[in-house]
Amino acid sequence: KHQTLGRAAYVSHSDVDVENKLTVGSASWERPPYCLERCVSMSLCTRVLCVFHHLSFCACADVAGDRAWLHRQQSLPHRPTIPMVARIADQNTSGTPAMTEREASRLDKFKQVLAGPNTDLEELRKLSWSGIPRQVRPITWKLLSGYLPANTERRESTLQRKRQEYFGFIEQYYDSRNDEHHQDTYRQIHIDIPRTNPLIPLFQQASVQEIFERILFIWAIRHPASGYVQGINDLVTPFFVVYVFEYIEEEVENFDVSSLQEEALRNIEADSFWCMSKLLDGIQDNYTFAQPGIQRKVKALEELVSRIDETVHRHMQQYEVEYLQFAFRWMNNLLMRELPLRCTIRLWDTYQAEPEGFSHFHLYVCAAFLVRWRKEILEERDFQGLMILLQNLPTMHWGNEEVSVLLAEAYRLKFAFADAPNHYKR
């Protein structure tokens, strides 16, 4: 089942459909998810060439990696289990969801800023950088993403217009998913949706998966320069969860969305579509042909790490670990595959508060994230051990505290290097 092609081909076989298996002579390889995004629409010969061209992207953990990951997670100090979504960012790693006096004070500040006839977006960003209370996160995300206007009186009409516009797209385009020239796009979306957060029951509900299919298909055909690329499916989930919280008080992880009124579900779907679109507008070169945005960012990450921690950088060079082999996924999925969803949502509070948070600031978060595992990286003494570690970092117990430390270090790096980019170039 596991073929080895040089040192880079650690291929994850989970969730790979049979039609994505490539056969050359007596050898066969299964296409790694999130690496060769466009192979399903290529001829067999072209797909085989793509495998060799993209092998450096395919450093996914094998069965040995799964065992090592489980061992590493089990060896961590015992801490209370936190659900994957768990009241999102209101619950910290001690497992205590009760609001403190400080949190209540912060919530009041948000409400004051949001209550005025014209929201001061600069003040809202300053407040949001350190995290947004769950109660006001939906409206805050919509404002910071540019989906809603700062003027209070215009918000309701804007929401109605944009929601109607989205469902107009559904009526106009969604039936074309069966057309020959859209079949490959729709098929790949249909394959990827069940893989999206497979451990969270919310995302395994048929109605939720149908919502995701519509959102991704409409976005893909309205953005032909990139079309659908594996990994974009992950970027819907934080918006969807946050906007579900607009309508419920209970935890969302096992929530049955069929209990919501149809209008509420339609609003959640349209709002998720538009906010995801706003996010992707800022990083679309990550998903155009050959994904040049990601390649540039991975190269910048390598240069930055070589300056901030030369020991780690040289250690990976010594064992021939290329940054593309692990950081491609970090850029393609905005670390969503490395962190629990609750941490991603807290991270995105800051990304939306930062200028160019999803594009520029993310680089410094990735650098801080890599150096955070300095001790573990230096303990690994071969290529395979390093790749297994970097593809399965033990973050399952992370919460607000760890994310806050990560963001603080990323901000320090940005302050030191962002205005003097030559400082991290040799």
C-alpha positions as CSV (number, residue, x, y, z in Angstrom):
1,K,0.0,0.0,0.0
2,H,2.9,2.4,0.7
3,Q,5.3,3.0,-2.1
4,T,8.5,5.0,-1.4
5,L,9.8,7.4,-4.0
6,G,12.9,8.8,-2.7
7,R,12.9,10.7,0.6
8,A,9.9,12.9,0.0
9,A,7.2,10.5,-0.8
10,Y,5.4,9.9,2.6
11,V,1.9,9.6,1.3
12,S,-1.2,9.6,3.4
13,H,-3.7,7.1,2.1
14,S,-6.7,8.2,4.2
15,D,-9.7,9.3,2.3
16,V,-8.1,8.9,-1.2
17,D,-10.7,7.7,-3.7
18,V,-9.9,4.8,-6.0
19,E,-10.0,6.9,-9.1
20,N,-7.1,9.0,-7.9
21,K,-4.8,6.0,-7.9
22,L,-2.1,6.2,-10.5
23,T,-0.5,3.1,-11.9
24,V,2.8,2.9,-13.8
25,G,4.0,-0.5,-14.7
26,S,3.9,-2.6,-11.5
27,A,4.0,0.4,-9.2
28,S,1.1,2.5,-8.1
29,W,0.7,5.7,-6.0
30,E,-2.3,7.3,-4.5
31,R,-2.6,11.0,-4.9
32,P,-2.0,12.8,-1.6
33,P,-4.9,15.1,-0.6
34,Y,-4.2,18.8,-0.7
35,C,-1.1,18.5,-2.9
36,L,-1.9,17.7,-6.5
37,E,-5.1,19.7,-6.7
38,R,-5.6,19.6,-10.4
39,C,-4.7,16.0,-11.2
40,V,-8.2,14.7,-11.4
41,S,-8.8,16.8,-14.6
42,M,-5.6,15.7,-16.3
43,S,-4.8,12.8,-18.6
44,L,-3.1,9.8,-16.9
45,C,0.2,10.6,-18.5
46,T,0.1,14.2,-17.3
47,R,-1.0,13.1,-13.9
48,V,2.0,10.8,-13.6
49,L,4.3,13.6,-14.5
50,C,2.6,15.8,-11.9
51,V,3.4,13.2,-9.2
52,F,7.1,13.5,-9.9
53,H,6.9,17.2,-10.2
54,H,5.1,17.7,-6.9
55,L,6.7,15.0,-4.8
56,S,8.3,17.7,-2.7
57,F,4.8,18.7,-1.6
58,C,3.8,15.3,-0.5
59,A,5.4,14.8,2.9
60,C,2.3,13.5,4.6
61,A,2.6,11.1,7.5
62,D,2.4,7.3,6.9
63,V,1.2,4.6,9.2
64,A,4.3,4.9,11.3
65,G,3.6,8.6,11.5
66,D,0.2,7.9,12.9
67,R,1.6,5.7,15.6
68,A,4.3,8.3,16.5
69,W,1.7,11.0,16.6
70,L,-0.6,9.0,18.9
71,H,2.4,8.2,21.2
72,R,3.4,11.8,21.3
73,Q,-0.1,13.0,22.2
74,Q,-0.5,10.3,24.9
75,S,2.8,11.2,26.4
76,L,1.7,14.8,27.0
77,P,0.8,15.8,30.6
78,H,-2.8,15.0,31.4
79,R,-5.1,17.9,30.8
80,P,-8.9,18.2,30.7
81,T,-10.3,17.2,27.3
82,I,-11.6,20.1,25.3
83,P,-14.1,19.5,22.5
84,M,-12.8,20.4,19.0
85,V,-15.1,23.4,18.8
86,A,-16.1,23.8,22.5
87,R,-17.8,27.2,23.0
88,I,-15.1,28.2,20.5
89,A,-12.7,30.7,22.0
90,D,-14.5,31.3,25.3
91,Q,-13.1,28.1,26.8
92,N,-9.4,28.0,27.8
93,T,-7.2,25.1,28.3
94,S,-8.2,24.7,32.0
95,G,-11.6,23.8,30.8
96,T,-13.4,26.6,32.6
97,P,-16.0,28.4,30.4
98,A,-17.2,30.9,33.1
99,M,-16.7,34.5,32.1
100,T,-14.2,36.4,34.3
101,E,-14.6,40.0,35.4
102,R,-12.0,41.0,32.8
103,E,-13.8,39.1,30.0
104,A,-17.1,40.8,31.0
105,S,-15.3,44.2,30.9
106,R,-14.0,43.4,27.4
107,L,-17.4,42.4,26.2
108,D,-18.8,45.7,27.4
109,K,-16.1,47.6,25.5
110,F,-17.1,45.7,22.3
111,K,-20.7,46.5,22.8
112,Q,-20.0,50.1,23.3
113,V,-18.0,50.3,20.0
114,L,-20.6,48.4,18.1
115,A,-23.5,50.4,19.5
116,G,-22.7,53.8,17.8
117,P,-24.3,54.9,14.6
118,N,-20.9,54.5,12.8
119,T,-18.6,51.8,14.2
120,D,-15.0,53.0,14.6
121,L,-13.4,50.1,12.7
122,E,-9.9,51.1,13.9
123,E,-11.0,50.8,17.5
124,L,-12.7,47.6,16.8
125,R,-9.5,46.1,15.3
126,K,-7.6,47.1,18.4
127,L,-10.1,45.4,20.6
128,S,-10.3,42.3,18.4
129,W,-6.5,41.7,18.2
130,S,-6.6,40.0,21.6
131,G,-9.7,37.9,20.9
132,I,-13.4,38.6,20.3
133,P,-16.1,37.4,22.8
134,R,-18.3,34.8,21.3
135,Q,-21.4,37.0,21.8
136,V,-20.2,39.7,19.4
137,R,-17.9,37.6,17.1
138,P,-20.4,37.2,14.2
139,I,-21.1,41.0,13.8
140,T,-17.4,41.8,14.4
141,W,-16.2,39.4,11.8
142,K,-18.7,40.7,9.3
143,L,-17.5,44.3,9.9
144,L,-13.8,43.5,9.9
145,S,-14.0,41.5,6.7
146,G,-15.7,44.4,4.9
147,Y,-18.9,42.4,4.4
148,L,-20.9,44.9,6.4
149,P,-20.7,48.7,6.4
150,A,-19.6,50.7,9.5
151,N,-22.9,52.7,9.3
152,T,-25.5,50.9,11.4
153,E,-28.5,52.0,9.4
154,R,-27.2,50.5,6.2
155,R,-26.4,47.1,7.6
156,E,-29.8,45.4,7.4
157,S,-30.4,46.5,3.8
158,T,-26.8,45.3,2.9
159,L,-27.4,41.9,4.4
160,Q,-30.7,41.5,2.6
161,R,-29.2,42.5,-0.7
162,K,-26.1,40.3,-0.4
163,R,-28.1,37.3,0.7
164,Q,-30.5,37.7,-2.2
165,E,-27.5,38.1,-4.5
166,Y,-26.0,34.8,-3.3
167,F,-29.1,32.8,-3.8
168,G,-29.5,34.4,-7.2
169,F,-26.1,32.9,-8.0
170,I,-27.5,29.5,-6.8
171,E,-30.5,29.8,-9.1
172,Q,-28.4,30.9,-12.0
173,Y,-25.4,28.6,-11.7
174,Y,-25.8,25.6,-9.4
175,D,-27.7,23.4,-11.9
176,S,-24.6,23.7,-14.2
177,R,-22.7,21.5,-11.9
178,N,-23.8,18.6,-14.1
179,D,-22.5,20.3,-17.2
180,E,-19.5,18.5,-18.8
181,H,-17.1,21.5,-18.3
182,H,-18.0,21.8,-14.6
183,Q,-18.1,18.1,-13.7
184,D,-14.5,17.8,-12.6
185,T,-14.9,20.8,-10.3
186,Y,-18.0,19.6,-8.7
187,R,-16.7,16.0,-8.4
188,Q,-13.6,17.2,-6.5
189,I,-15.7,19.4,-4.2
190,H,-18.0,16.4,-3.6
191,I,-15.0,14.2,-2.7
192,D,-13.5,16.8,-0.4
193,I,-16.5,17.8,1.7
194,P,-16.7,14.6,3.8
195,R,-13.0,15.1,4.6
196,T,-13.6,18.5,6.1
197,N,-13.2,18.2,9.9
198,P,-14.2,14.6,9.9
199,L,-13.9,14.3,13.7
200,I,-16.6,17.0,14.3
201,P,-20.2,15.6,13.9
202,L,-21.6,19.0,12.8
203,F,-19.7,18.7,9.5
204,Q,-20.9,15.2,8.8
205,Q,-24.6,16.2,8.6
206,A,-25.9,15.9,5.1
207,S,-27.5,19.4,5.1
208,V,-24.2,21.0,6.2
209,Q,-22.3,19.2,3.5
210,E,-24.9,20.4,0.9
211,I,-24.4,23.9,2.1
212,F,-20.6,23.6,1.7
213,E,-21.0,22.1,-1.8
214,R,-23.1,25.1,-2.9
215,I,-20.7,27.6,-1.4
216,L,-17.6,26.1,-2.9
217,F,-19.1,25.5,-6.3
218,I,-20.5,29.0,-6.7
219,W,-17.2,30.5,-5.6
220,A,-15.2,28.3,-8.0
221,I,-17.2,29.2,-11.1
222,R,-17.2,32.9,-10.2
223,H,-13.3,32.7,-9.9
224,P,-12.2,30.9,-13.1
225,A,-8.6,32.2,-12.7
226,S,-8.1,29.7,-9.9
227,G,-11.2,27.6,-9.8
228,Y,-11.6,25.2,-6.9
229,V,-8.4,24.0,-5.2
230,Q,-8.2,21.5,-2.4
231,G,-7.8,23.3,0.9
232,I,-10.4,26.0,0.1
233,N,-13.0,23.7,1.6
234,D,-11.4,24.1,5.0
235,L,-11.7,27.9,4.9
236,V,-15.5,27.8,5.0
237,T,-15.6,26.1,8.4
238,P,-14.7,28.9,10.8
239,F,-17.2,31.3,9.2
240,F,-19.9,28.6,9.2
241,V,-19.4,27.8,12.9
242,V,-19.2,31.5,14.0
243,Y,-22.4,32.3,12.1
244,V,-24.3,29.3,13.5
245,F,-23.5,30.8,17.0
246,E,-25.7,33.8,15.9
247,Y,-28.7,31.6,16.3
248,I,-27.8,29.2,19.2
249,E,-26.6,29.3,22.8
250,E,-25.5,25.7,23.2
251,E,-22.3,24.0,22.0
252,V,-22.1,23.6,18.3
253,E,-20.0,20.5,17.9
254,N,-23.0,18.1,18.0
255,F,-25.7,20.6,17.1
256,D,-28.3,19.4,14.7
257,V,-28.7,22.2,12.1
258,S,-32.0,20.8,10.9
259,S,-33.5,22.3,14.1
260,L,-32.8,25.8,12.8
261,Q,-35.4,27.6,10.8
262,E,-34.8,27.6,7.1
263,E,-34.3,31.4,7.0
264,A,-31.5,31.1,9.6
265,L,-29.7,28.4,7.6
266,R,-30.0,30.4,4.4
267,N,-28.5,33.5,6.2
268,I,-25.6,31.4,7.6
269,E,-24.9,30.0,4.2
270,A,-24.9,33.3,2.4
271,D,-22.9,35.1,5.1
272,S,-20.3,32.3,5.1
273,F,-20.0,32.5,1.3
274,W,-19.4,36.3,1.2
275,C,-16.9,36.3,4.1
276,M,-15.0,33.4,2.7
277,S,-14.9,35.3,-0.6
278,K,-13.5,38.4,1.1
279,L,-10.8,36.3,2.7
280,L,-9.8,34.7,-0.6
281,D,-9.8,38.0,-2.4
282,G,-6.7,38.8,-0.4
283,I,-4.8,35.5,-1.0
284,Q,-6.1,34.4,-4.4
285,D,-2.6,34.0,-5.8
286,N,-2.3,31.1,-3.3
287,Y,-4.7,29.2,-5.5
288,T,-4.0,30.2,-9.1
289,F,-2.1,28.0,-11.5
290,A,1.1,26.6,-9.8
291,Q,0.0,28.4,-6.6
292,P,2.8,31.1,-6.8
293,G,1.6,32.9,-3.7
294,I,2.2,29.8,-1.5
295,Q,5.6,29.2,-3.1
296,R,6.7,32.8,-2.4
297,K,5.5,32.6,1.2
298,V,7.2,29.3,1.8
299,K,10.5,30.7,0.5
300,A,10.0,33.8,2.7
301,L,9.4,31.5,5.7
302,E,12.7,29.7,5.0
303,E,14.6,32.9,4.8
304,L,13.0,34.2,8.0
305,V,13.6,31.1,10.0
306,S,17.3,31.0,8.8
307,R,17.7,34.5,10.5
308,I,15.7,34.0,13.7
309,D,16.9,30.5,14.5
310,E,19.8,29.4,12.4
311,T,20.3,26.2,14.5
312,V,16.8,24.9,13.6
313,H,17.3,25.9,10.0
314,R,20.6,24.1,9.6
315,H,19.2,21.1,11.4
316,M,16.6,20.7,8.8
317,Q,19.1,21.3,6.0
318,Q,21.3,18.6,7.5
319,Y,18.6,16.0,7.2
320,E,17.4,17.3,3.8
321,V,14.0,18.5,4.9
322,E,12.7,21.1,2.5
323,Y,10.3,23.7,3.8
324,L,7.8,23.0,0.9
325,Q,7.4,19.5,2.3
326,F,5.6,20.7,5.4
327,A,4.9,24.4,5.1
328,F,3.0,24.1,1.8
329,R,0.1,22.8,3.8
330,W,0.6,25.5,6.5
331,M,0.1,28.2,3.8
332,N,-2.5,26.3,1.7
333,N,-4.8,25.7,4.7
334,L,-3.8,28.6,7.0
335,L,-2.6,26.2,9.7
336,M,-6.1,24.7,9.9
337,R,-4.7,21.2,9.6
338,E,-2.3,21.9,12.4
339,L,-4.6,23.4,15.1
340,P,-8.0,22.5,16.6
341,L,-10.9,24.5,15.1
342,R,-11.3,26.4,18.4
343,C,-7.7,27.7,18.0
344,T,-8.2,28.6,14.4
345,I,-11.2,30.8,15.2
346,R,-9.2,32.5,17.9
347,L,-6.3,33.0,15.5
348,W,-8.7,34.5,12.9
349,D,-9.9,37.1,15.4
350,T,-6.4,38.5,15.2
351,Y,-5.9,37.9,11.5
352,Q,-9.0,40.0,10.8
353,A,-7.7,42.7,13.1
354,E,-4.3,42.8,11.4
355,P,-3.7,44.6,8.2
356,E,-3.2,41.8,5.6
357,G,-3.6,39.3,8.4
358,F,-4.3,36.2,6.2
359,S,-1.5,37.0,3.8
360,H,1.3,39.0,5.5
361,F,0.9,38.3,9.2
362,H,0.4,34.6,8.6
363,L,4.0,34.3,7.6
364,Y,5.2,35.4,11.0
365,V,2.7,33.2,12.7
366,C,4.1,30.2,10.8
367,A,7.7,31.2,11.7
368,A,6.7,31.5,15.4
369,F,4.8,28.1,15.1
370,L,7.9,26.3,13.7
371,V,10.3,27.7,16.3
372,R,7.8,26.9,19.0
373,W,8.8,23.2,18.4
374,R,12.5,23.9,18.5
375,K,13.3,21.3,21.2
376,E,11.3,18.6,19.5
377,I,12.8,19.4,16.1
378,L,16.4,19.2,17.3
379,E,15.8,15.9,19.1
380,E,14.9,14.2,15.7
381,R,17.9,12.8,14.0
382,D,16.7,11.6,10.6
383,F,14.5,12.8,7.8
384,Q,11.6,10.5,8.5
385,G,11.4,11.5,12.2
386,L,11.4,15.2,11.3
387,M,8.7,14.8,8.7
388,I,6.5,12.7,11.0
389,L,6.9,15.4,13.7
390,L,6.2,18.4,11.4
391,Q,3.2,16.8,9.9
392,N,1.7,15.7,13.3
393,L,2.5,18.4,15.8
394,P,0.9,17.8,19.2
395,T,-1.6,20.7,19.4
396,M,-4.8,18.8,20.3
397,H,-4.8,20.3,23.9
398,W,-4.1,23.8,22.7
399,G,-6.5,26.6,23.7
400,N,-6.5,30.4,24.1
401,E,-3.3,30.5,26.2
402,E,-1.1,28.8,23.6
403,V,-2.6,30.8,20.7
404,S,-2.0,34.1,22.6
405,V,1.6,33.2,23.2
406,L,2.0,32.2,19.5
407,L,0.5,35.5,18.3
408,A,2.6,37.6,20.7
409,E,5.8,36.0,19.3
410,A,4.5,36.4,15.7
411,Y,3.9,40.1,16.5
412,R,7.4,40.4,17.8
413,L,8.9,38.9,14.7
414,K,6.7,41.2,12.5
415,F,7.9,44.2,14.4
416,A,11.5,43.2,14.0
417,F,11.4,42.1,10.3
418,A,8.3,43.4,8.5
419,D,9.6,46.9,7.9
420,A,13.1,45.7,7.1
421,P,12.7,42.7,4.9
422,N,16.4,42.6,4.0
423,H,17.1,41.6,7.7
424,Y,15.9,38.1,6.9
425,K,17.5,37.8,3.6
426,R,21.1,36.6,3.3
